[in-house]
Amino acid sequence: MGIWTNAFKLPGHREVTEEEKTLLSSMALKVNKRAMGHVTALAIESTRPLHNLGSQALIFLTPMISALFSREETDKFVKLLENPKAITFFIDELAAGDGKPAKKSV
């Protein structure tokens, strides 16, 4: 079985860093101030299978959006979109800022 033990394993996702948590928390706070937490959580959760595709599209569009965002900011958002743990953290922050208890995600 030697060759097949790792043939179909997917790499694990890294934990969310403190810097990313701070960024996501501030974004969730801004969204909740506008009373858009539920809509944002629904949109993010319903497009979860497309996040990797979105991150690749963001990489493709980097030359065009460089007028709005720096390369470092674009890289941060790409890494956040590729990490399901970061998306789950953001949704939990949206729920926590809504005044309702956060639902545990698996």
N, C-alpha and C positions, 0 to 999 in steps of 0.2 A: 504493500500500500504506500510505499515511500513517496512516490511522485504525486499521488492524489490527495494526500493529507492537507496540502495547502493550495490545491488547484482552484478552489472556488471560494476561498475565504476573502471577505472584504476587509479593508483596513478599518481599524477602530477610529472613532472621531475623538479629537482632542478636547480637553476641558476648556471652558470659556475663561479667558484671562480676566484679571481685575479691570484692566483698561477697557476691554470689550464690554464687561458688565456695566461699567460707568457710562459708556456710550449708549448702550441699549436702554439703561434705566432712564437716562435723560431723554432719549427719543420717546420712550413709553410715557414719560411725564408730559411731554409736549403733546402727544396724541391724546392723552386723557384730559388735558386742559381744554381741548376742543370737543370733548365728549364723542370721540370717534374710536374709543377703545374696542367696542364690540365689532364694529365694522372692520377695523384693521385686523383684529384677531381672526375674524372669519375669512378675510381675504388671504391672509398669510397661511392659515391652516388649510384652506382649500387649494392653494397653489403649492403646497409642500412638495409634491413630486416634481415640480418644474424648477425648483430652486437651483439645482446644479446647471440646468440649461440657462437660467437667468444669469448666473455668475459668469458663464462662458460668453453670453451675449454682452455682458458688461465689459469683459476683457476685449472683445471685438470692437466695441464702441469707445474704448478708452481714448483714442486720438480725437474723437469728436467732442467728448465730454470734458476734455482736459481744460477747456475754457471755463468750466464751472467748478471742477474739482481737481485737486492735486493728485498726482500719481499715488501718493501714500494713502489718501482718503479712499481712492478707488480700490486699492488693494485691500484695505480694511473691510470694505463692503463685500468684496468678492469672497474673502475668507469667512465672513459672517454668513453669507448665503450658502456656502458649501458645508457649513457646520450645523447639523440638525440640533445639537445641544444649544447652540446660540439662539436658534429660532425658538426652541422650547422655552429658554430663559426669557426671551422677549415677550412671548405670549403670556407667560406667568407674571411678568412685570405689568403687562397691560391689565390682567385680571386683578392683580393686587392693588393697582392704582385706581381701580373702579370702585373700591370700597367693599367689594365682595371677596370672600376668601378664595385664594388661588387654588385651582384644581390641580392635583398632582398628575403630571404627564408621565407616561412611561417611556 
